[in-house]
Amino acid sequence: MKTAMQRPPHYLLNKIVRVSSWPLFPVVIIFLLTGYAMSGEYGLGALIDAKRALAIHKMLHAPLIVLLLLHSLPAMYLAIRRWGWMNISE
């Protein structure tokens, strides 16, 4: 097992991307379901009433933004480095 000093600098960023994807997935699914339930599209209005769907939808704004930024910013940074647009000597 490698120690923290032997791991590449982007190791932590890869872990952040992978770990943040798991809670992000259900948050996005619930966000979409409550949005469609509010509008009554695809029969999801029968699943939950619009008032409750709106309350849940509003509660998910902050977690969605935090998880999305936590997931996407390190992923974009790693992609830019991988494509060679950013050269940082390690």
PDB file with one MODEL, atoms N, CA, C and O in Angstrom:
MODEL        1
ATOM      1  N   MET A   1       0.844  -1.188   0.000  1.00  0.00           N
ATOM      2  CA  MET A   1       0.000   0.000   0.000  1.00  0.00           C
ATOM      3  C   MET A   1       0.882   1.240   0.000  1.00  0.00           C
ATOM      4  O   MET A   1       1.840   1.346   0.765  1.00  0.00           O
ATOM      5  N   LYS A   2       0.537   2.166  -0.869  1.00  0.00           N
ATOM      6  CA  LYS A   2       1.326   3.386  -0.971  1.00  0.00           C
ATOM      7  C   LYS A   2       0.955   4.350   0.139  1.00  0.00           C
ATOM      8  O   LYS A   2      -0.199   4.424   0.560  1.00  0.00           O
ATOM      9  N   THR A   3       1.943   5.082   0.601  1.00  0.00           N
ATOM     10  CA  THR A   3       1.675   6.115   1.593  1.00  0.00           C
ATOM     11  C   THR A   3       1.204   7.369   0.871  1.00  0.00           C
ATOM     12  O   THR A   3       1.252   7.448  -0.357  1.00  0.00           O
ATOM     13  N   ALA A   4       0.754   8.336   1.638  1.00  0.00           N
ATOM     14  CA  ALA A   4       0.249   9.579   1.050  1.00  0.00           C
ATOM     15  C   ALA A   4       1.334  10.308   0.263  1.00  0.00           C
ATOM     16  O   ALA A   4       1.031  11.003  -0.707  1.00  0.00           O
ATOM     17  N   MET A   5       2.583  10.159   0.665  1.00  0.00           N
ATOM     18  CA  MET A   5       3.681  10.837  -0.032  1.00  0.00           C
ATOM     19  C   MET A   5       3.995  10.177  -1.376  1.00  0.00           C
ATOM     20  O   MET A   5       4.550  10.833  -2.257  1.00  0.00           O
ATOM     21  N   GLN A   6       3.657   8.904  -1.556  1.00  0.00           N
ATOM     22  CA  GLN A   6       3.967   8.187  -2.787  1.00  0.00           C
ATOM     23  C   GLN A   6       2.859   8.307  -3.830  1.00  0.00           C
ATOM     24  O   GLN A   6       3.078   7.978  -4.996  1.00  0.00           O
ATOM     25  N   ARG A   7       1.701   8.762  -3.443  1.00  0.00           N
ATOM     26  CA  ARG A   7       0.577   8.876  -4.371  1.00  0.00           C
ATOM     27  C   ARG A   7       0.722  10.132  -5.216  1.00  0.00           C
ATOM     28  O   ARG A   7       1.260  11.139  -4.756  1.00  0.00           O
ATOM     29  N   PRO A   8       0.235  10.070  -6.465  1.00  0.00           N
ATOM     30  CA  PRO A   8       0.296  11.273  -7.300  1.00  0.00           C
ATOM     31  C   PRO A   8      -0.625  12.365  -6.747  1.00  0.00           C
ATOM     32  O   PRO A   8      -1.583  12.060  -6.037  1.00  0.00           O
ATOM     33  N   PRO A   9      -0.347  13.620  -7.061  1.00  0.00           N
ATOM     34  CA  PRO A   9      -1.147  14.726  -6.507  1.00  0.00           C
ATOM     35  C   PRO A   9      -2.623  14.673  -6.894  1.00  0.00           C
ATOM     36  O   PRO A   9      -3.469  15.151  -6.138  1.00  0.00           O
ATOM     37  N   HIS A  10      -2.945  14.114  -8.034  1.00  0.00           N
ATOM     38  CA  HIS A  10      -4.334  14.074  -8.467  1.00  0.00           C
ATOM     39  C   HIS A  10      -5.101  12.890  -7.890  1.00  0.00           C
ATOM     40  O   HIS A  10      -6.277  12.710  -8.206  1.00  0.00           O
ATOM     41  N   TYR A  11      -4.468  12.089  -7.060  1.00  0.00           N
ATOM     42  CA  TYR A  11      -5.129  10.935  -6.437  1.00  0.00           C
ATOM     43  C   TYR A  11      -6.345  11.374  -5.622  1.00  0.00           C
ATOM     44  O   TYR A  11      -7.415  10.775  -5.730  1.00  0.00           O
ATOM     45  N   LEU A  12      -6.186  12.406  -4.817  1.00  0.00           N
ATOM     46  CA  LEU A  12      -7.289  12.910  -3.991  1.00  0.00           C
ATOM     47  C   LEU A  12      -8.423  13.460  -4.857  1.00  0.00           C
ATOM     48  O   LEU A  12      -9.598  13.271  -4.540  1.00  0.00           O
ATOM     49  N   LEU A  13      -8.072  14.136  -5.944  1.00  0.00           N
ATOM     50  CA  LEU A  13      -9.107  14.664  -6.838  1.00  0.00           C
ATOM     51  C   LEU A  13      -9.919  13.538  -7.472  1.00  0.00           C
ATOM     52  O   LEU A  13     -11.138  13.649  -7.604  1.00  0.00           O
ATOM     53  N   ASN A  14      -9.248  12.455  -7.866  1.00  0.00           N
ATOM     54  CA  ASN A  14      -9.973  11.303  -8.413  1.00  0.00           C
ATOM     55  C   ASN A  14     -10.909  10.706  -7.377  1.00  0.00           C
ATOM     56  O   ASN A  14     -12.032  10.325  -7.706  1.00  0.00           O
ATOM     57  N   LYS A  15     -10.467  10.619  -6.141  1.00  0.00           N
ATOM     58  CA  LYS A  15     -11.319  10.089  -5.071  1.00  0.00           C
ATOM     59  C   LYS A  15     -12.531  10.990  -4.842  1.00  0.00           C
ATOM     60  O   LYS A  15     -13.642  10.496  -4.651  1.00  0.00           O
ATOM     61  N   ILE A  16     -12.324  12.299  -4.860  1.00  0.00           N
ATOM     62  CA  ILE A  16     -13.431  13.244  -4.672  1.00  0.00           C
ATOM     63  C   ILE A  16     -14.463  13.068  -5.773  1.00  0.00           C
ATOM     64  O   ILE A  16     -15.663  13.054  -5.502  1.00  0.00           O
ATOM     65  N   VAL A  17     -14.004  12.934  -7.022  1.00  0.00           N
ATOM     66  CA  VAL A  17     -14.922  12.757  -8.156  1.00  0.00           C
ATOM     67  C   VAL A  17     -15.721  11.470  -7.990  1.00  0.00           C
ATOM     68  O   VAL A  17     -16.937  11.461  -8.186  1.00  0.00           O
ATOM     69  N   ARG A  18     -15.045  10.389  -7.630  1.00  0.00           N
ATOM     70  CA  ARG A  18     -15.728   9.096  -7.512  1.00  0.00           C
ATOM     71  C   ARG A  18     -16.689   9.053  -6.332  1.00  0.00           C
ATOM     72  O   ARG A  18     -17.798   8.532  -6.458  1.00  0.00           O
ATOM     73  N   VAL A  19     -16.284   9.588  -5.198  1.00  0.00           N
ATOM     74  CA  VAL A  19     -17.139   9.542  -4.009  1.00  0.00           C
ATOM     75  C   VAL A  19     -18.335  10.479  -4.154  1.00  0.00           C
ATOM     76  O   VAL A  19     -19.438  10.142  -3.723  1.00  0.00           O
ATOM     77  N   SER A  20     -18.131  11.641  -4.752  1.00  0.00           N
ATOM     78  CA  SER A  20     -19.234  12.597  -4.884  1.00  0.00           C
ATOM     79  C   SER A  20     -20.268  12.156  -5.911  1.00  0.00           C
ATOM     80  O   SER A  20     -21.397  12.647  -5.895  1.00  0.00           O
ATOM     81  N   SER A  21     -19.910  11.251  -6.793  1.00  0.00           N
ATOM     82  CA  SER A  21     -20.870  10.819  -7.809  1.00  0.00           C
ATOM     83  C   SER A  21     -22.001   9.983  -7.212  1.00  0.00           C
ATOM     84  O   SER A  21     -23.125  10.021  -7.714  1.00  0.00           O
ATOM     85  N   TRP A  22     -21.721   9.234  -6.153  1.00  0.00           N
ATOM     86  CA  TRP A  22     -22.758   8.374  -5.570  1.00  0.00           C
ATOM     87  C   TRP A  22     -23.891   9.152  -4.922  1.00  0.00           C
ATOM     88  O   TRP A  22     -25.049   8.841  -5.205  1.00  0.00           O
ATOM     89  N   PRO A  23     -23.641  10.137  -4.078  1.00  0.00           N
ATOM     90  CA  PRO A  23     -24.786  10.901  -3.553  1.00  0.00           C
ATOM     91  C   PRO A  23     -25.401  11.836  -4.606  1.00  0.00           C
ATOM     92  O   PRO A  23     -26.578  12.185  -4.513  1.00  0.00           O
ATOM     93  N   LEU A  24     -24.612  12.236  -5.597  1.00  0.00           N
ATOM     94  CA  LEU A  24     -25.141  13.121  -6.632  1.00  0.00           C
ATOM     95  C   LEU A  24     -26.206  12.415  -7.468  1.00  0.00           C
ATOM     96  O   LEU A  24     -27.198  13.037  -7.848  1.00  0.00           O
ATOM     97  N   PHE A  25     -26.022  11.149  -7.757  1.00  0.00           N
ATOM     98  CA  PHE A  25     -26.958  10.413  -8.600  1.00  0.00           C
ATOM     99  C   PHE A  25     -28.386  10.405  -8.042  1.00  0.00           C
ATOM    100  O   PHE A  25     -29.305  10.798  -8.760  1.00  0.00           O
ATOM    101  N   PRO A  26     -28.614   9.974  -6.792  1.00  0.00           N
ATOM    102  CA  PRO A  26     -30.005   9.997  -6.304  1.00  0.00           C
ATOM    103  C   PRO A  26     -30.571  11.408  -6.153  1.00  0.00           C
ATOM    104  O   PRO A  26     -31.772  11.611  -6.327  1.00  0.00           O
ATOM    105  N   VAL A  27     -29.722  12.381  -5.834  1.00  0.00           N
ATOM    106  CA  VAL A  27     -30.209  13.759  -5.720  1.00  0.00           C
ATOM    107  C   VAL A  27     -30.729  14.243  -7.069  1.00  0.00           C
ATOM    108  O   VAL A  27     -31.780  14.881  -7.132  1.00  0.00           O
ATOM    109  N   VAL A  28     -30.008  13.948  -8.144  1.00  0.00           N
ATOM    110  CA  VAL A  28     -30.449  14.355  -9.482  1.00  0.00           C
ATOM    111  C   VAL A  28     -31.743  13.634  -9.866  1.00  0.00           C
ATOM    112  O   VAL A  28     -32.657  14.247 -10.416  1.00  0.00           O
ATOM    113  N   ILE A  29     -31.818  12.337  -9.576  1.00  0.00           N
ATOM    114  CA  ILE A  29     -33.020  11.574  -9.910  1.00  0.00           C
ATOM    115  C   ILE A  29     -34.235  12.130  -9.158  1.00  0.00           C
ATOM    116  O   ILE A  29     -35.292  12.330  -9.757  1.00  0.00           O
ATOM    117  N   ILE A  30     -34.093  12.380  -7.861  1.00  0.00           N
ATOM    118  CA  ILE A  30     -35.207  12.921  -7.067  1.00  0.00           C
ATOM    119  C   ILE A  30     -35.569  14.330  -7.539  1.00  0.00           C
ATOM    120  O   ILE A  30     -36.745  14.689  -7.589  1.00  0.00           O
ATOM    121  N   PHE A  31     -34.553  15.123  -7.883  1.00  0.00           N
ATOM    122  CA  PHE A  31     -34.782  16.475  -8.383  1.00  0.00           C
ATOM    123  C   PHE A  31     -35.612  16.432  -9.666  1.00  0.00           C
ATOM    124  O   PHE A  31     -36.555  17.208  -9.823  1.00  0.00           O
ATOM    125  N   LEU A  32     -35.268  15.536 -10.575  1.00  0.00           N
ATOM    126  CA  LEU A  32     -36.026  15.398 -11.819  1.00  0.00           C
ATOM    127  C   LEU A  32     -37.441  14.890 -11.562  1.00  0.00           C
ATOM    128  O   LEU A  32     -38.403  15.405 -12.132  1.00  0.00           O
ATOM    129  N   LEU A  33     -37.567  13.882 -10.707  1.00  0.00           N
ATOM    130  CA  LEU A  33     -38.888  13.326 -10.413  1.00  0.00           C
ATOM    131  C   LEU A  33     -39.810  14.365  -9.787  1.00  0.00           C
ATOM    132  O   LEU A  33     -40.978  14.463 -10.162  1.00  0.00           O
ATOM    133  N   THR A  34     -39.293  15.143  -8.832  1.00  0.00           N
ATOM    134  CA  THR A  34     -40.143  16.158  -8.208  1.00  0.00           C
ATOM    135  C   THR A  34     -40.479  17.272  -9.193  1.00  0.00           C
ATOM    136  O   THR A  34     -41.572  17.835  -9.133  1.00  0.00           O
ATOM    137  N   GLY A  35     -39.564  17.596 -10.094  1.00  0.00           N
ATOM    138  CA  GLY A  35     -39.860  18.604 -11.117  1.00  0.00           C
ATOM    139  C   GLY A  35     -40.968  18.152 -12.042  1.00  0.00           C
ATOM    140  O   GLY A  35     -41.870  18.927 -12.362  1.00  0.00           O
ATOM    141  N   TYR A  36     -40.907  16.893 -12.478  1.00  0.00           N
ATOM    142  CA  TYR A  36     -41.965  16.365 -13.333  1.00  0.00           C
ATOM    143  C   TYR A  36     -43.263  16.185 -12.551  1.00  0.00           C
ATOM    144  O   TYR A  36     -44.345  16.341 -13.115  1.00  0.00           O
ATOM    145  N   ALA A  37     -43.173  15.861 -11.263  1.00  0.00           N
ATOM    146  CA  ALA A  37     -44.390  15.729 -10.446  1.00  0.00           C
ATOM    147  C   ALA A  37     -45.089  17.075 -10.293  1.00  0.00           C
ATOM    148  O   ALA A  37     -46.319  17.133 -10.285  1.00  0.00           O
ATOM    149  N   MET A  38     -44.321  18.160 -10.172  1.00  0.00           N
ATOM    150  CA  MET A  38     -44.927  19.493 -10.072  1.00  0.00           C
ATOM    151  C   MET A  38     -45.669  19.866 -11.347  1.00  0.00           C
ATOM    152  O   MET A  38     -46.733  20.483 -11.298  1.00  0.00           O
ATOM    153  N   SER A  39     -45.104  19.489 -12.483  1.00  0.00           N
ATOM    154  CA  SER A  39     -45.736  19.848 -13.757  1.00  0.00           C
ATOM    155  C   SER A  39     -46.787  18.846 -14.192  1.00  0.00           C
ATOM    156  O   SER A  39     -47.574  19.124 -15.097  1.00  0.00           O
ATOM    157  N   GLY A  40     -46.809  17.673 -13.554  1.00  0.00           N
ATOM    158  CA  GLY A  40     -47.791  16.655 -13.902  1.00  0.00           C
ATOM    159  C   GLY A  40     -47.426  15.851 -15.132  1.00  0.00           C
ATOM    160  O   GLY A  40     -48.245  15.080 -15.633  1.00  0.00           O
ATOM    161  N   GLU A  41     -46.207  16.019 -15.625  1.00  0.00           N
ATOM    162  CA  GLU A  41     -45.771  15.292 -16.809  1.00  0.00           C
ATOM    163  C   GLU A  41     -45.543  13.818 -16.507  1.00  0.00           C
ATOM    164  O   GLU A  41     -45.183  13.446 -15.390  1.00  0.00           O
ATOM    165  N   TYR A  42     -45.759  12.986 -17.521  1.00  0.00           N
ATOM    166  CA  TYR A  42     -45.491  11.547 -17.467  1.00  0.00           C
ATOM    167  C   TYR A  42     -46.240  10.843 -16.337  1.00  0.00           C
ATOM    168  O   TYR A  42     -45.815   9.776 -15.894  1.00  0.00           O
ATOM    169  N   GLY A  43     -47.316  11.405 -15.876  1.00  0.00           N
ATOM    170  CA  GLY A  43     -48.118  10.777 -14.841  1.00  0.00           C
ATOM    171  C   GLY A  43     -47.507  10.823 -13.451  1.00  0.00           C
ATOM    172  O   GLY A  43     -47.989  10.147 -12.543  1.00  0.00           O
ATOM    173  N   LEU A  44     -46.453  11.609 -13.273  1.00  0.00           N
ATOM    174  CA  LEU A  44     -45.804  11.679 -11.962  1.00  0.00           C
ATOM    175  C   LEU A  44     -46.560  12.565 -10.986  1.00  0.00           C
ATOM    176  O   LEU A  44     -46.251  12.575  -9.794  1.00  0.00           O
ATOM    177  N   GLY A  45     -47.533  13.301 -11.467  1.00  0.00           N
ATOM    178  CA  GLY A  45     -48.370  14.093 -10.585  1.00  0.00           C
ATOM    179  C   GLY A  45     -49.205  13.223  -9.662  1.00  0.00           C
ATOM    180  O   GLY A  45     -49.590  13.654  -8.575  1.00  0.00           O
ATOM    181  N   ALA A  46     -49.488  11.997 -10.092  1.00  0.00           N
ATOM    182  CA  ALA A  46     -50.247  11.060  -9.260  1.00  0.00           C
ATOM    183  C   ALA A  46     -49.384  10.450  -8.162  1.00  0.00           C
ATOM    184  O   ALA A  46     -49.899   9.946  -7.164  1.00  0.00           O
ATOM    185  N   LEU A  47     -48.074  10.499  -8.352  1.00  0.00           N
ATOM    186  CA  LEU A  47     -47.143   9.935  -7.380  1.00  0.00           C
ATOM    187  C   LEU A  47     -47.071  10.774  -6.107  1.00  0.00           C
ATOM    188  O   LEU A  47     -47.030  10.239  -4.999  1.00  0.00           O
ATOM    189  N   ILE A  48     -47.055  12.083  -6.280  1.00  0.00           N
ATOM    190  CA  ILE A  48     -46.934  13.006  -5.143  1.00  0.00           C
ATOM    191  C   ILE A  48     -47.633  14.307  -5.534  1.00  0.00           C
ATOM    192  O   ILE A  48     -47.599  14.709  -6.697  1.00  0.00           O
ATOM    193  N   ASP A  49     -48.255  14.953  -4.576  1.00  0.00           N
ATOM    194  CA  ASP A  49     -48.964  16.198  -4.914  1.00  0.00           C
ATOM    195  C   ASP A  49     -47.959  17.316  -5.191  1.00  0.00           C
ATOM    196  O   ASP A  49     -46.813  17.261  -4.744  1.00  0.00           O
ATOM    197  N   ALA A  50     -48.398  18.317  -5.925  1.00  0.00           N
ATOM    198  CA  ALA A  50     -47.521  19.381  -6.396  1.00  0.00           C
ATOM    199  C   ALA A  50     -46.910  20.184  -5.247  1.00  0.00           C
ATOM    200  O   ALA A  50     -45.755  20.601  -5.331  1.00  0.00           O
ATOM    201  N   LYS A  51     -47.669  20.399  -4.187  1.00  0.00           N
ATOM    202  CA  LYS A  51     -47.167  21.192  -3.065  1.00  0.00           C
ATOM    203  C   LYS A  51     -45.999  20.480  -2.368  1.00  0.00           C
ATOM    204  O   LYS A  51     -44.985  21.103  -2.052  1.00  0.00           O
ATOM    205  N   ARG A  52     -46.148  19.200  -2.137  1.00  0.00           N
ATOM    206  CA  ARG A  52     -45.080  18.430  -1.495  1.00  0.00           C
ATOM    207  C   ARG A  52     -43.882  18.283  -2.436  1.00  0.00           C
ATOM    208  O   ARG A  52     -42.733  18.347  -1.998  1.00  0.00           O
ATOM    209  N   ALA A  53     -44.152  18.086  -3.722  1.00  0.00           N
ATOM    210  CA  ALA A  53     -43.068  17.986  -4.700  1.00  0.00           C
ATOM    211  C   ALA A  53     -42.268  19.285  -4.751  1.00  0.00           C
ATOM    212  O   ALA A  53     -41.042  19.259  -4.864  1.00  0.00           O
ATOM    213  N   LEU A  54     -42.959  20.412  -4.666  1.00  0.00           N
ATOM    214  CA  LEU A  54     -42.275  21.703  -4.672  1.00  0.00           C
ATOM    215  C   LEU A  54     -41.404  21.862  -3.427  1.00  0.00           C
ATOM    216  O   LEU A  54     -40.282  22.360  -3.517  1.00  0.00           O
ATOM    217  N   ALA A  55     -41.908  21.445  -2.276  1.00  0.00           N
ATOM    218  CA  ALA A  55     -41.137  21.548  -1.038  1.00  0.00           C
ATOM    219  C   ALA A  55     -39.869  20.694  -1.117  1.00  0.00           C
ATOM    220  O   ALA A  55     -38.788  21.147  -0.740  1.00  0.00           O
ATOM    221  N   ILE A  56     -40.002  19.474  -1.600  1.00  0.00           N
ATOM    222  CA  ILE A  56     -38.826  18.599  -1.740  1.00  0.00           C
ATOM    223  C   ILE A  56     -37.866  19.170  -2.773  1.00  0.00           C
ATOM    224  O   ILE A  56     -36.653  19.175  -2.565  1.00  0.00           O
ATOM    225  N   HIS A  57     -38.409  19.649  -3.883  1.00  0.00           N
ATOM    226  CA  HIS A  57     -37.599  20.220  -4.960  1.00  0.00           C
ATOM    227  C   HIS A  57     -36.767  21.402  -4.455  1.00  0.00           C
ATOM    228  O   HIS A  57     -35.585  21.524  -4.776  1.00  0.00           O
ATOM    229  N   LYS A  58     -37.404  22.268  -3.661  1.00  0.00           N
ATOM    230  CA  LYS A  58     -36.681  23.426  -3.117  1.00  0.00           C
ATOM    231  C   LYS A  58     -35.603  23.013  -2.120  1.00  0.00           C
ATOM    232  O   LYS A  58     -34.549  23.645  -2.050  1.00  0.00           O
ATOM    233  N   MET A  59     -35.859  21.956  -1.349  1.00  0.00           N
ATOM    234  CA  MET A  59     -34.856  21.482  -0.386  1.00  0.00           C
ATOM    235  C   MET A  59     -33.628  20.894  -1.082  1.00  0.00           C
ATOM    236  O   MET A  59     -32.546  20.851  -0.497  1.00  0.00           O
ATOM    237  N   LEU A  60     -33.787  20.450  -2.304  1.00  0.00           N
ATOM    238  CA  LEU A  60     -32.683  19.813  -3.025  1.00  0.00           C
ATOM    239  C   LEU A  60     -31.779  20.794  -3.761  1.00  0.00           C
ATOM    240  O   LEU A  60     -30.744  20.388  -4.289  1.00  0.00           O
ATOM    241  N   HIS A  61     -32.138  22.068  -3.811  1.00  0.00           N
ATOM    242  CA  HIS A  61     -31.312  23.035  -4.541  1.00  0.00           C
ATOM    243  C   HIS A  61     -29.891  23.106  -3.990  1.00  0.00           C
ATOM    244  O   HIS A  61     -28.932  22.960  -4.748  1.00  0.00           O
ATOM    245  N   ALA A  62     -29.739  23.325  -2.705  1.00  0.00           N
ATOM    246  CA  ALA A  62     -28.401  23.470  -2.121  1.00  0.00           C
ATOM    247  C   ALA A  62     -27.579  22.180  -2.234  1.00  0.00           C
ATOM    248  O   ALA A  62     -26.433  22.244  -2.680  1.00  0.00           O
ATOM    249  N   PRO A  63     -28.115  21.009  -1.849  1.00  0.00           N
ATOM    250  CA  PRO A  63     -27.315  19.790  -2.012  1.00  0.00           C
ATOM    251  C   PRO A  63     -26.934  19.522  -3.470  1.00  0.00           C
ATOM    252  O   PRO A  63     -25.836  19.041  -3.748  1.00  0.00           O
ATOM    253  N   LEU A  64     -27.834  19.832  -4.389  1.00  0.00           N
ATOM    254  CA  LEU A  64     -27.537  19.609  -5.798  1.00  0.00           C
ATOM    255  C   LEU A  64     -26.380  20.493  -6.255  1.00  0.00           C
ATOM    256  O   LEU A  64     -25.467  20.020  -6.931  1.00  0.00           O
ATOM    257  N   ILE A  65     -26.415  21.757  -5.892  1.00  0.00           N
ATOM    258  CA  ILE A  65     -25.354  22.676  -6.305  1.00  0.00           C
ATOM    259  C   ILE A  65     -24.020  22.276  -5.686  1.00  0.00           C
ATOM    260  O   ILE A  65     -23.002  22.248  -6.377  1.00  0.00           O
ATOM    261  N   VAL A  66     -24.016  21.968  -4.392  1.00  0.00           N
ATOM    262  CA  VAL A  66     -22.770  21.589  -3.713  1.00  0.00           C
ATOM    263  C   VAL A  66     -22.194  20.316  -4.314  1.00  0.00           C
ATOM    264  O   VAL A  66     -21.008  20.264  -4.640  1.00  0.00           O
ATOM    265  N   LEU A  67     -23.022  19.290  -4.463  1.00  0.00           N
ATOM    266  CA  LEU A  67     -22.537  18.023  -5.007  1.00  0.00           C
ATOM    267  C   LEU A  67     -22.109  18.164  -6.466  1.00  0.00           C
ATOM    268  O   LEU A  67     -21.125  17.557  -6.886  1.00  0.00           O
ATOM    269  N   LEU A  68     -22.838  18.956  -7.230  1.00  0.00           N
ATOM    270  CA  LEU A  68     -22.473  19.149  -8.631  1.00  0.00           C
ATOM    271  C   LEU A  68     -21.119  19.844  -8.759  1.00  0.00           C
ATOM    272  O   LEU A  68     -20.288  19.443  -9.574  1.00  0.00           O
ATOM    273  N   LEU A  69     -20.899  20.873  -7.965  1.00  0.00           N
ATOM    274  CA  LEU A  69     -19.602  21.556  -7.992  1.00  0.00           C
ATOM    275  C   LEU A  69     -18.487  20.663  -7.469  1.00  0.00           C
ATOM    276  O   LEU A  69     -17.394  20.631  -8.036  1.00  0.00           O
ATOM    277  N   LEU A  70     -18.757  19.946  -6.400  1.00  0.00           N
ATOM    278  CA  LEU A  70     -17.770  19.038  -5.824  1.00  0.00           C
ATOM    279  C   LEU A  70     -17.388  17.944  -6.805  1.00  0.00           C
ATOM    280  O   LEU A  70     -16.248  17.478  -6.799  1.00  0.00           O
ATOM    281  N   HIS A  71     -18.314  17.533  -7.638  1.00  0.00           N
ATOM    282  CA  HIS A  71     -18.054  16.483  -8.617  1.00  0.00           C
ATOM    283  C   HIS A  71     -17.444  17.033  -9.910  1.00  0.00           C
ATOM    284  O   HIS A  71     -16.488  16.466 -10.440  1.00  0.00           O
ATOM    285  N   SER A  72     -17.995  18.132 -10.411  1.00  0.00           N
ATOM    286  CA  SER A  72     -17.618  18.579 -11.754  1.00  0.00           C
ATOM    287  C   SER A  72     -16.321  19.386 -11.810  1.00  0.00           C
ATOM    288  O   SER A  72     -15.570  19.257 -12.777  1.00  0.00           O
ATOM    289  N   LEU A  73     -16.041  20.204 -10.815  1.00  0.00           N
ATOM    290  CA  LEU A  73     -14.822  21.021 -10.881  1.00  0.00           C
ATOM    291  C   LEU A  73     -13.547  20.182 -10.879  1.00  0.00           C
ATOM    292  O   LEU A  73     -12.683  20.403 -11.728  1.00  0.00           O
ATOM    293  N   PRO A  74     -13.394  19.215  -9.949  1.00  0.00           N
ATOM    294  CA  PRO A  74     -12.193  18.372 -10.041  1.00  0.00           C
ATOM    295  C   PRO A  74     -12.166  17.535 -11.317  1.00  0.00           C
ATOM    296  O   PRO A  74     -11.095  17.300 -11.877  1.00  0.00           O
ATOM    297  N   ALA A  75     -13.330  17.082 -11.781  1.00  0.00           N
ATOM    298  CA  ALA A  75     -13.375  16.286 -13.018  1.00  0.00           C
ATOM    299  C   ALA A  75     -12.928  17.116 -14.219  1.00  0.00           C
ATOM    300  O   ALA A  75     -12.193  16.623 -15.075  1.00  0.00           O
ATOM    301  N   MET A  76     -13.369  18.378 -14.285  1.00  0.00           N
ATOM    302  CA  MET A  76     -12.950  19.246 -15.386  1.00  0.00           C
ATOM    303  C   MET A  76     -11.456  19.536 -15.312  1.00  0.00           C
ATOM    304  O   MET A  76     -10.770  19.535 -16.334  1.00  0.00           O
ATOM    305  N   TYR A  77     -10.951  19.786 -14.101  1.00  0.00           N
ATOM    306  CA  TYR A  77      -9.521  20.034 -13.934  1.00  0.00           C
ATOM    307  C   TYR A  77      -8.707  18.834 -14.400  1.00  0.00           C
ATOM    308  O   TYR A  77      -7.723  18.992 -15.123  1.00  0.00           O
ATOM    309  N   LEU A  78      -9.114  17.630 -13.989  1.00  0.00           N
ATOM    310  CA  LEU A  78      -8.394  16.423 -14.390  1.00  0.00           C
ATOM    311  C   LEU A  78      -8.474  16.197 -15.898  1.00  0.00           C
ATOM    312  O   LEU A  78      -7.502  15.753 -16.509  1.00  0.00           O
ATOM    313  N   ALA A  79      -9.619  16.496 -16.500  1.00  0.00           N
ATOM    314  CA  ALA A  79      -9.762  16.337 -17.946  1.00  0.00           C
ATOM    315  C   ALA A  79      -8.861  17.317 -18.693  1.00  0.00           C
ATOM    316  O   ALA A  79      -8.231  16.945 -19.684  1.00  0.00           O
ATOM    317  N   ILE A  80      -8.795  18.549 -18.234  1.00  0.00           N
ATOM    318  CA  ILE A  80      -7.938  19.551 -18.883  1.00  0.00           C
ATOM    319  C   ILE A  80      -6.475  19.143 -18.775  1.00  0.00           C
ATOM    320  O   ILE A  80      -5.712  19.300 -19.728  1.00  0.00           O
ATOM    321  N   ARG A  81      -6.085  18.624 -17.626  1.00  0.00           N
ATOM    322  CA  ARG A  81      -4.706  18.130 -17.479  1.00  0.00           C
ATOM    323  C   ARG A  81      -4.447  16.933 -18.379  1.00  0.00           C
ATOM    324  O   ARG A  81      -3.385  16.828 -18.992  1.00  0.00           O
ATOM    325  N   ARG A  82      -5.425  16.026 -18.458  1.00  0.00           N
ATOM    326  CA  ARG A  82      -5.264  14.822 -19.274  1.00  0.00           C
ATOM    327  C   ARG A  82      -5.145  15.175 -20.754  1.00  0.00           C
ATOM    328  O   ARG A  82      -4.384  14.536 -21.481  1.00  0.00           O
ATOM    329  N   TRP A  83      -5.882  16.178 -21.204  1.00  0.00           N
ATOM    330  CA  TRP A  83      -5.842  16.593 -22.598  1.00  0.00           C
ATOM    331  C   TRP A  83      -4.583  17.390 -22.938  1.00  0.00           C
ATOM    332  O   TRP A  83      -4.314  17.658 -24.108  1.00  0.00           O
ATOM    333  N   GLY A  84      -3.822  17.763 -21.928  1.00  0.00           N
ATOM    334  CA  GLY A  84      -2.585  18.489 -22.161  1.00  0.00           C
ATOM    335  C   GLY A  84      -2.753  19.983 -22.305  1.00  0.00           C
ATOM    336  O   GLY A  84      -1.819  20.666 -22.727  1.00  0.00           O
ATOM    337  N   TRP A  85      -3.906  20.509 -21.971  1.00  0.00           N
ATOM    338  CA  TRP A  85      -4.119  21.951 -22.056  1.00  0.00           C
ATOM    339  C   TRP A  85      -3.462  22.681 -20.901  1.00  0.00           C
ATOM    340  O   TRP A  85      -3.236  23.889 -20.974  1.00  0.00           O
ATOM    341  N   MET A  86      -3.153  21.956 -19.836  1.00  0.00           N
ATOM    342  CA  MET A  86      -2.542  22.548 -18.653  1.00  0.00           C
ATOM    343  C   MET A  86      -1.375  21.650 -18.266  1.00  0.00           C
ATOM    344  O   MET A  86      -1.568  20.477 -17.947  1.00  0.00           O
ATOM    345  N   ASN A  87      -0.185  22.191 -18.295  1.00  0.00           N
ATOM    346  CA  ASN A  87       0.988  21.411 -17.927  1.00  0.00           C
ATOM    347  C   ASN A  87       1.525  21.917 -16.602  1.00  0.00           C
ATOM    348  O   ASN A  87       2.029  23.034 -16.496  1.00  0.00           O
ATOM    349  N   ILE A  88       1.404  21.069 -15.601  1.00  0.00           N
ATOM    350  CA  ILE A  88       1.907  21.389 -14.273  1.00  0.00           C
ATOM    351  C   ILE A  88       2.924  20.319 -13.921  1.00  0.00           C
ATOM    352  O   ILE A  88       2.595  19.134 -13.870  1.00  0.00           O
ATOM    353  N   SER A  89       4.136  20.726 -13.684  1.00  0.00           N
ATOM    354  CA  SER A  89       5.158  19.739 -13.333  1.00  0.00           C
ATOM    355  C   SER A  89       4.902  19.213 -11.925  1.00  0.00           C
ATOM    356  O   SER A  89       4.566  19.965 -11.011  1.00  0.00           O
ATOM    357  N   GLU A  90       5.067  17.913 -11.780  1.00  0.00           N
ATOM    358  CA  GLU A  90       4.770  17.280 -10.497  1.00  0.00           C
ATOM    359  C   GLU A  90       6.055  16.994  -9.761  1.00  0.00           C
ATOM    360  O   GLU A  90       6.026  16.459  -8.653  1.00  0.00           O
TER     361      GLU A  90
ENDMDL
END
